[in-house]
C-alpha cells in the first residue's frame, strides 16, 4: 500500500511556542512569561472548544482571540498595534 499522506503537529513540535516570550516581555514588561503561557493555554482551549462546537475559526483568529483574552485577564491594555506586532511574531 502506498502512503497517501503524512500528518504531524508542526506547532509545538517544529515551532517553538515560547518564541514570543521576548516580544511579550518587551510589550508588557514584567508580564511576558505569564502572557505567553496564558496565551498558549487559551489558544489550545479555544481551538478545542470551537472544534467541538462545530464553529471553526482559522488559527490566526483563534490566536488573536487568545492573546486578547490573556491581556484582558491580566488587566493589560492591548491596542491594535501591539496585537499586530505580537501576532506577527
Steps between C-alpha positions, in 0.01 A plus 500: 500500500637841404511778755221744421582767758726585789362707786682651794459782749726786390401752765672405823693222330694684231427856610594638840173615658697702756679698229271798563603530865763767433255701290226480764750600767607800292138602443393440862806515731473259790215307340658327199516152645148493641351652182679243286381211717140619524495587130604145404258342747205698364613440142473124554178527700332718238610261223356199681176670600434645156570164340263323738229761441543485123589872496822498301724807502837512331807468718591869469156603633522251788850625583392866495198424720724313746744793516214742564373274778843468662549876513145568620528235772816672627350848473751603234399730214549347157472747217488408132868581441619281789268218397622513142867509608456199728296308243772562240750327726 
